[in-house]
Amino acid sequence: MPREPIDYKKSVIYTIKTGDGLYVGSTTNFRKRKNCHKSCIYNENTRHYNLKLYKTIRENDGKWDMKPYKQFPCNSKMELSIEEEKVRNELNADLNMVSCGNGLSKKDYDKQYCIENKDKILENKKQYYIENKDKISERKKQKTFCECGYLVNKDHIVRHKRSNKHLTFMCENK
């Protein structure tokens, strides 16, 4: 099912206050965004857990207040980001980690997260392997026949379909 287009006419710039800190954000669905923030505060499994905002909220015994700052109907994410940045600078928001619109892209953020949390990620992978050893070994034993007739481990079917052996066979037998 295709995603519904985002209606930027419902955009809101909001603030989160916790202790002496201030965070400015924007959204097109205030209630849903508030729930997302709420779930990130104590959920160690989210990649956002170590962000300055959530650390500060935890340091303030989980006390935080999220309020709409102003309605901002607009036409695009870019317009919303520009206005959010203006408000952030105007209010001297100190809990935002990057500026809006010209900060890290998701891809860059994920790359930085992996570098900074290499040990944690490795430990989680080891723990998962220990807890799911039997399931993993069963999955590795599963084999399937590819359309080219080759018997392949199910986990490696995508890699096999990019191999010269598969591609050559498929070209010759079109």
C-alpha angles and dihedrals in degrees: 000000000000120000117256114250113258114254104219090183086082095054121142131190108213139184132216118203122194122164105318093332129103131198126188123203142158136221145161092222111045098184094048091047091051090053090050091054090047093053093049095056099076103010105105091187095069119091088229095061094100097047116125093245095057094041089053092049091052090048088054093056092261094299114146138142124210117194135168108255096191143335111251114184108193143150106245148019089252093059090047092049093049092052091045089053091051091052092045091055093042092054095037092233106199100185097064109101099199134022117256120260097005102049128096119320117231090256092052091044091051091048091050091046091053092050094047095044100037094128094047092049091048091049091050090051091050091048091049090050092050093049095044103034095126094047091049094049091049091051091050090055093056113104131185136187115250120219087255090062097252119134106234136181106253092234091057102045094106092050090047092053089059093049123109091239093058096039093049092049093048093049092049094048104045 
